[in-house]
Amino acid sequence: MTEKILSNNQAVVAGEIISEFTFSHEIFGEGFYMVDLLVNRLSDATDVIPLMVSDRLIDVEQSHLGEKIEAKGQFRSYNKHEETKNRLILSLFVRELNILNDDDEMQHPNQIYLDGYICKAPIYRMTPLGREIADVLLAVNRAYGKSDYIPCICWGRNARFAGKLSVGEHVAVWGRIQSREYQKKLENEEVINRVAYEVSVSKMECLE
């Protein structure tokens, strides 16, 4: 049962470490640390993806700035309580980490596969430039009765397909993890910059 659940959330990213490791939490003597990975897109754009890494996978006491790595794991979420609201925090939980040499090619630097359930009515709309877009929130089951809630964004025909889906439908998604900067206005009119993380969908299909 556990192995089946683990296979419904698979991601691999490759890129350059651009931050130091910062402590997150400890479970049964195993420390977990956060680090940012700069991942190139096929275009000139880049994504900065937060990784959660065990201190058993890499020496977190050393600086690894500028090193190129490949990380495989699961895209996970948790709710962080901020003042009066909960905020969804996303990161790639790393199960396998490999240091890349300069000669190693990053053929597929950013891929993800998710098997989950629509847990919120998809929002379909048109951009000012006439592009079709749909926002989907996917619940992906984890072991021990837990779930990860993964925001996905669809374009074009995928957006039309997603816009017709109902809450509870079982779908598979292929795509990549992306970061997107946005501005949030606070109650005191102050504007702060934030980063959202989501899956940019390249393919989606119903499983049932």
Helices and strands as residue ranges (DSSP letters): H 2-6, E 9-17, E 22-27, E 30-40, E 46-54, E 68-82, E 85-99, E 110-126, E 132-141, G 143-145, E 147-155, H 156-163, E 170-185, E 191-206
